[in-house]
Amino acid sequence: INRQYLTKNDLMVLDLIAHNNWKRPIYFAVTTGSEAYLGLEEYFQLEGLAYRLVPIKNSENEMSQGGRVHTDIMYDNIMNKFSSGVGAPRRTDGVRLGTLKTESRAGSLLVSNGRQAEPSHAASVPGTMRGTIT
């Protein structure tokens, strides 16, 4: 931790990590500031709109590319589980209709980029998500 103080939130997270023994997954939202990550980014795995804390340190190559991304879990979370709004209707291709928020755009682009590298899944990513979303 690269600061000289800890908040109550920090103490709670550190206590959770210390006593969890990897029995349940621990997630950090991608929408929070990096100060909430307590310097644990090297142990994060992106799984949609959340980072999962894993007991495996990212390699230098992975860190230079933004960290480890589990594309199968991320794809399922973004395409099948994430909703851009409460009660948003689902299109037949798995994308929920509604306004995409900033964090979902980033996630969609990452899923798209990861899936394009895997030919077996490239066709399942909607065309609008393969390009640049502005």
C-alpha positions, 0 to 999 in steps of 0.5 A: 500500500503506497500511502501512509494511512488506511481507511475503515474501508481498507481495513475491512478489505484487508480483513476480508482477504486475510480471513477468506482463505480463497473460499469465496471470490473477492471482486473489485468494481472497475468503476472505483478509483485505483486507490480502492485496489490497495495495490493489488492490481497485479493479482486482478483478473478482469471478468466483465465489469469487475476485477476478481482477486486471484492468487496468481500474479500477472506477468509483466506482459499481462500488466503491460496489456492492462492485466489478465482478462478471462475472456470466456467469463467476461464474454458470458457476463457482458453478453448474457448477464449484464443489463444496461438498465433495469428491465431492459429488453434483450435482443435475440443476439444477447445484447440488452437494449438501452443506453450503454454506460461508459464502463459497459463500453469499455467492457464490450470493447475488451470482450470484442477484442478478446473474442476476435482473437478467438475465431470460434467466438468472433461471429457471436460478437454483434457487429456494433460491438466489434468497432469503436463505440463512441 
